[in-house]
Amino acid sequence: MVTDLFHNYPTDGYVNGIRSNYPFGEVANASWSSSNGSKIGNCSYSGYSDIVFEPIDEYKGDFARTYFYMMTRYMDQVASWNSDMLAGDDLAPWAREMLVEWDSSDPVSLKETDRNNSVYLIQNNRNPFIDHPEFTDLIWGTANGILDADLSDIKFWYSGRMVHLERETGESSNVMIYNILGQPLISFYINSKSFDEQLDLQSGIYIMVLESNNEWRSLKLLISE
């Protein structure tokens, strides 16, 4: 984990030393500022008031997507980490809300995409929150598994080593199921109201994407055992 390139950024040594182990946050009245605008001071973001480090806007989305990557890549270790940005095995509510906002206000840049591609050549894995920015809202945001349309007409669940899909209409659709790394696990074509497919899924988060009539809809599936 400590050598994971997605977890490591080149920094100015002096600024990084002053940052110390303070969590990320937003600062209204800075007690210290770097020459390019990074700040240290009491957090002004609702829900936390201790000292934080606020990076420049250009990197807020980068760091947010790094946090989302670390929370999923090392999800079995999160509970042992010590940070005010965490609560048990998940992000603290204030940190989750802030990072989702940072992700939205500073979208994926060419710089980030190039870095993602370069890290892949070394580690043979990618940050899925760079490749699929929609995953952020599906997991930590307010979309509740819905991207572009209402999914009240669709039921998607997993039981008995089987993926089950039921819907009110039998329109022709393409369906893809991804794991949290953005890797496709299964794809199928459906033109009926129900579908069952055997798929041995491990504990984790999965995304079903359904496409019909040029409309894309997504739903999150959480398997805990």
C-alpha positions in Angstrom: 0.0 0.0 0.0 2.7 2.5 0.9 4.4 2.0 -2.5 1.1 2.2 -4.5 1.8 5.0 -7.0 -1.8 6.2 -6.8 -1.1 6.9 -3.2 2.1 8.9 -3.8 2.4 12.4 -5.3 5.6 14.5 -5.9 5.4 17.5 -3.6 7.5 20.4 -2.4 9.4 19.1 0.6 9.0 22.2 2.7 5.2 22.5 2.1 4.8 18.8 2.7 6.6 19.0 6.0 4.4 21.9 7.1 1.3 20.0 6.0 2.5 17.2 8.4 -0.4 14.7 9.1 -3.2 17.2 9.0 -6.3 15.9 7.2 -7.5 17.6 4.0 -10.2 20.3 4.5 -11.2 23.8 3.6 -9.8 26.9 5.4 -11.5 30.3 5.8 -8.8 32.0 7.8 -5.4 30.6 7.1 -2.6 30.5 9.7 -0.2 29.7 6.9 -0.3 29.8 3.1 2.2 28.5 0.4 3.3 30.6 -2.5 0.8 28.9 -4.8 -2.2 29.0 -2.4 -2.2 25.9 -0.3 -3.4 26.7 3.2 -3.3 25.5 6.8 -5.9 26.6 9.4 -9.0 25.5 11.2 -11.5 23.7 9.0 -14.4 25.8 7.8 -16.3 22.8 6.3 -19.4 21.9 8.3 -18.8 18.9 10.5 -15.2 19.4 11.4 -13.3 22.3 13.0 -9.8 21.2 13.8 -6.6 22.1 11.8 -6.6 20.9 8.2 -4.6 21.4 5.0 -6.3 22.8 2.0 -4.7 22.0 -1.4 -5.1 24.3 -4.4 -8.2 23.9 -6.4 -6.3 22.3 -9.3 -5.6 19.2 -7.1 -8.8 18.9 -5.1 -10.4 16.5 -7.5 -7.2 14.5 -7.9 -6.9 13.9 -4.2 -10.6 13.1 -3.9 -10.4 10.4 -6.5 -7.2 9.1 -4.8 -9.2 8.8 -1.5 -12.0 6.9 -3.3 -9.4 4.6 -4.9 -7.7 3.9 -1.6 -11.0 3.3 0.1 -11.9 0.6 -2.4 -8.5 -0.9 -3.3 -7.7 -1.4 0.4 -11.2 -1.7 1.8 -10.3 -4.6 4.1 -7.7 -2.4 5.8 -9.5 0.9 6.2 -10.8 0.2 9.7 -7.2 0.0 11.0 -6.3 3.4 9.6 -6.1 6.5 11.9 -7.5 9.7 10.4 -10.1 12.2 11.3 -11.3 11.8 7.7 -12.4 8.3 8.4 -15.2 6.7 10.6 -14.7 3.0 11.1 -14.3 1.4 7.7 -15.8 4.3 5.7 -15.2 8.0 5.2 -16.4 10.4 7.9 -19.7 12.1 6.8 -18.1 15.5 6.5 -15.1 14.2 4.6 -17.3 12.2 2.3 -19.5 15.2 1.5 -16.4 17.4 0.9 -14.6 14.9 -1.3 -17.6 14.3 -3.5 -17.9 18.1 -4.0 -14.2 18.3 -4.8 -14.6 15.5 -7.3 -17.4 17.4 -9.0 -15.8 20.9 -9.0 -12.4 19.7 -10.3 -13.2 17.0 -12.9 -10.8 14.6 -14.4 -8.1 16.4 -16.4 -5.7 15.3 -19.1 -2.9 15.4 -16.6 -4.8 12.9 -14.4 -5.6 10.6 -17.3 -2.0 10.6 -18.5 -0.9 9.7 -15.0 -3.5 6.9 -14.8 -2.1 5.5 -18.0 1.5 5.7 -16.9 0.8 4.0 -13.5 -1.0 1.2 -15.3 2.1 0.4 -17.3 4.0 0.0 -14.0 1.4 -1.5 -11.6 -1.0 -3.1 -14.1 -4.0 -1.5 -12.4 -6.0 1.7 -12.8 -7.9 4.2 -10.7 -11.5 3.5 -11.8 -12.7 6.8 -10.5 -10.6 8.5 -13.2 -11.9 6.2 -15.9 -15.4 6.2 -14.6 -16.2 9.5 -12.8 -19.8 8.4 -12.4 -18.7 5.8 -9.9 -18.2 8.5 -7.2 -21.8 9.5 -7.0 -23.0 5.9 -7.3 -21.0 4.9 -4.2 -20.6 8.0 -2.0 -22.9 10.6 -3.6 -26.6 11.2 -3.7 -27.5 9.3 -6.9 -28.4 6.2 -4.9 -27.4 4.0 -7.9 -29.2 6.1 -10.5 -27.3 8.1 -13.1 -29.6 9.3 -15.9 -33.0 8.0 -15.3 -35.5 6.6 -12.8 -34.8 2.9 -12.0 -38.0 2.2 -10.0 -39.1 -0.1 -12.8 -36.0 -2.4 -12.4 -35.0 -4.8 -9.7 -31.5 -6.1 -9.5 -30.2 -8.4 -6.8 -27.9 -11.4 -6.1 -28.7 -14.6 -4.3 -27.8 -18.2 -4.5 -24.8 -17.4 -6.7 -27.2 -16.0 -9.2 -27.7 -12.5 -10.6 -31.3 -11.6 -11.0 -32.8 -8.8 -13.0 -36.5 -8.0 -13.3 -38.2 -5.1 -15.0 -41.7 -4.0 -16.0 -41.1 -4.0 -19.7 -39.5 -6.4 -22.1 -37.7 -3.9 -24.3 -34.4 -4.8 -26.0 -31.5 -3.8 -23.8 -27.8 -4.4 -23.4 -26.6 -5.0 -19.9 -23.1 -4.9 -18.5 -22.0 -5.7 -14.9 -18.7 -4.1 -13.7 -16.6 -4.6 -10.6 -15.4 -1.6 -8.6 -12.2 -1.5 -10.7 -14.3 -0.8 -13.8 -13.6 -4.3 -15.2 -16.5 -5.9 -17.1 -17.6 -9.2 -15.5 -20.5 -10.1 -17.7 -22.5 -8.7 -20.6 -25.7 -9.9 -22.1 -28.6 -8.9 -24.4 -32.1 -9.1 -22.9 -35.5 -8.7 -24.5 -37.6 -10.1 -21.8 -38.9 -8.9 -18.4 -36.6 -11.1 -16.4 -33.1 -12.5 -16.5 -31.0 -14.9 -14.3 -27.3 -15.7 -14.7 -25.0 -17.7 -12.5 -22.1 -15.5 -11.4 -19.9 -16.2 -8.4 -19.4 -12.8 -6.9 -17.1 -12.0 -3.9 -17.9 -9.4 -1.3 -17.7 -5.9 -2.8 -19.5 -3.3 -4.8 -20.7 -3.9 -8.4 -22.3 -1.7 -11.0 -24.9 -2.8 -13.4 -25.3 -0.6 -16.5 -28.4 -1.0 -18.7 -28.6 0.6 -22.1 -31.7 0.8 -24.2 -32.8 3.4 -26.8 -29.6 5.3 -26.3 -30.4 5.8 -22.6 -27.9 4.6 -20.0 -29.0 3.7 -16.5 -26.8 2.4 -13.7 -27.5 0.6 -10.4 -25.2 -0.3 -7.5 -25.1 -3.8 -6.0 -23.4 -4.3 -2.6 -22.5 -7.8 -1.5 -21.3 -8.1 2.1 -20.9 -11.8 2.4 
